[in-house]
Amino acid sequence: MAIFCFYECYKIELWYDTHISGIEHQTAKSDFTNSFCSPNPATGAVTLSNPYAKQAQLKVFNVAGTLVQETQLASGQNTVSLQNLPQGIYLFVLQAGSSFVQNKVVVY
């Protein structure tokens, strides 16, 4: 594809390839995403469900994208304290290997 500009004396050539490889698409089941963290909104502590058969890492980000809390979770049900988090909206990201699920959590 070539783009020509008739008012200036230059030519721009754009080359592109629409083939994308190496990206794996994973989607979480909506019923799991909705029950990942309870209660929501929360105060004090939340119960998180880790569906993975192995230990997973929980990262908590504030709305500015800053990592504010990080912990390891065993498989199954886990209780995570929110005592050190001020009121606000947070993104909880649970990751085990290359799989992850995320959920928005309101702390009040």
C-alpha positions in Angstrom: 0.0 0.0 0.0 1.4 3.4 -0.9 0.1 6.8 0.2 0.9 9.8 -2.0 0.8 13.5 -0.9 0.2 15.8 -3.9 0.9 19.0 -2.0 4.4 18.0 -0.8 7.0 16.1 -2.7 7.3 12.8 -0.8 6.0 9.3 -0.8 5.1 7.2 2.2 5.0 3.4 1.9 3.3 1.4 4.5 3.9 -2.4 4.8 1.9 -4.5 7.2 1.1 -8.1 7.8 -2.3 -9.1 9.2 -1.1 -12.5 10.4 -0.8 -12.6 14.2 0.7 -15.6 15.9 1.7 -16.6 19.4 -1.3 -15.1 21.2 -3.5 -17.5 23.1 -7.0 -16.3 23.8 -8.4 -17.4 27.2 -11.7 -16.4 28.6 -13.0 -17.0 32.1 -16.4 -18.5 32.7 -18.8 -15.8 33.7 -20.2 -17.7 36.6 -16.6 -18.0 38.0 -15.8 -14.4 37.4 -18.9 -13.3 39.3 -18.2 -15.5 42.3 -14.4 -15.0 42.4 -14.6 -12.5 45.3 -17.3 -12.2 47.9 -18.7 -10.1 49.4 -18.4 -7.3 46.9 -18.6 -4.4 47.9 -16.5 -5.4 50.9 -15.0 -4.1 54.1 -12.5 -5.8 56.4 -11.9 -9.0 54.5 -13.0 -10.9 51.4 -13.2 -14.6 50.5 -11.5 -15.5 47.2 -12.1 -18.7 45.2 -8.9 -20.0 43.6 -10.1 -22.5 40.9 -6.6 -23.6 40.0 -5.3 -26.9 41.3 -2.1 -25.2 42.4 -1.0 -22.1 44.4 -1.8 -18.8 42.7 -0.7 -15.2 43.1 -3.1 -12.5 43.9 -2.2 -8.9 42.9 -4.4 -6.0 44.0 -4.1 -2.7 42.0 -5.7 0.6 42.7 -7.5 2.7 40.0 -4.2 4.4 39.2 -2.7 1.0 38.3 -0.4 0.9 41.3 0.2 -2.5 42.9 -1.0 -2.1 46.5 -1.1 -5.7 47.8 0.4 -9.0 46.7 -0.1 -12.5 48.3 0.0 -16.2 47.5 -3.2 -18.1 47.7 -3.7 -21.9 48.1 -6.3 -23.7 45.9 -9.9 -23.4 47.1 -11.3 -20.8 49.4 -9.0 -18.1 50.9 -9.6 -15.1 53.2 -7.7 -11.9 52.3 -7.6 -9.0 54.7 -8.5 -5.5 53.4 -7.6 -3.7 56.6 -4.6 -1.8 55.0 -6.6 -0.7 51.9 -8.4 2.7 52.0 -11.9 3.0 50.6 -12.0 2.8 46.8 -12.2 0.6 43.7 -9.5 -2.1 43.2 -8.7 -4.6 40.5 -8.0 -8.1 41.9 -5.9 -10.3 39.5 -5.4 -14.0 40.4 -2.7 -15.7 38.3 -1.5 -19.2 38.2 1.1 -19.8 35.5 -0.2 -18.3 32.2 -3.9 -18.4 33.3 -5.5 -15.6 35.2 -8.9 -14.1 36.2 -9.6 -10.6 37.3 -12.4 -8.8 39.1 -13.2 -5.3 40.2 -13.8 -5.0 43.9 -15.2 -2.1 45.9 -13.8 -1.5 49.4 -15.8 0.7 51.7 
